[in-house]
Amino acid sequence: MFVSAVTILLSKQWYMCKITSSMGPSGKNLDYFWNLLKFLRKHDAEESDPYLINLEAIIISICKEKCIEYLQLE
């Protein structure tokens, strides 16, 4: 849970959370799942796929928690 820099971008109606620099596996795992989600969205045009919607909601939730933790550390 050592987050050194967090950027939250709001693009259209999607929240894109990116942990830009982190120590430990948590940031790398979030980046991996976010990139996986982007890949699946790009190659699967179905916007209503419940698995993609669920994955996106989980990633956003975790990113928001990390952002709150980061802001509390400052």
FENNORCOR-V424312 format. One record per residue. N is the residue number from 1. RES is the residue in three letters. SS is DSSP state (~ for helix, > for strand, _ for the rest). OMEGA is omega in whole degrees, 0 to 359 (NA if undefined). Layout:
N|RES|SS|OMEGA ; N|RES|SS|OMEGA
This chain:
1|MET|_|178 ; 2|PHE|>|181 ; 3|VAL|>|182 ; 4|SER|>|178 ; 5|ALA|>|181 ; 6|VAL|>|177 ; 7|THR|>|175 ; 8|ILE|>|179 ; 9|LEU|>|175 ; 10|LEU|>|182 ; 11|SER|>|184 ; 12|LYS|_|182 ; 13|GLN|_|181 ; 14|TRP|>|170 ; 15|TYR|>|176 ; 16|MET|>|179 ; 17|CYS|>|182 ; 18|LYS|>|172 ; 19|ILE|>|189 ; 20|THR|>|179 ; 21|SER|>|182 ; 22|SER|>|175 ; 23|MET|>|181 ; 24|GLY|_|187 ; 25|PRO|~|189 ; 26|SER|~|180 ; 27|GLY|~|180 ; 28|LYS|~|178 ; 29|ASN|~|178 ; 30|LEU|~|177 ; 31|ASP|~|180 ; 32|TYR|~|182 ; 33|PHE|~|178 ; 34|TRP|~|178 ; 35|ASN|~|176 ; 36|LEU|~|178 ; 37|LEU|~|179 ; 38|LYS|~|179 ; 39|PHE|~|181 ; 40|LEU|~|177 ; 41|ARG|~|182 ; 42|LYS|~|186 ; 43|HIS|~|178 ; 44|ASP|_|188 ; 45|ALA|_|182 ; 46|GLU|_|181 ; 47|GLU|_|186 ; 48|SER|_|179 ; 49|ASP|_|185 ; 50|PRO|~|180 ; 51|TYR|~|178 ; 52|LEU|~|179 ; 53|ILE|~|179 ; 54|ASN|~|178 ; 55|LEU|~|179 ; 56|GLU|~|180 ; 57|ALA|~|179 ; 58|ILE|~|181 ; 59|ILE|~|180 ; 60|ILE|~|180 ; 61|SER|~|180 ; 62|ILE|~|180 ; 63|CYS|~|178 ; 64|LYS|~|177 ; 65|GLU|~|180 ; 66|LYS|~|180 ; 67|CYS|~|179 ; 68|ILE|~|178 ; 69|GLU|~|181 ; 70|TYR|~|181 ; 71|LEU|~|179 ; 72|GLN|~|179 ; 73|LEU|~|182 ; 74|GLU|_|NA
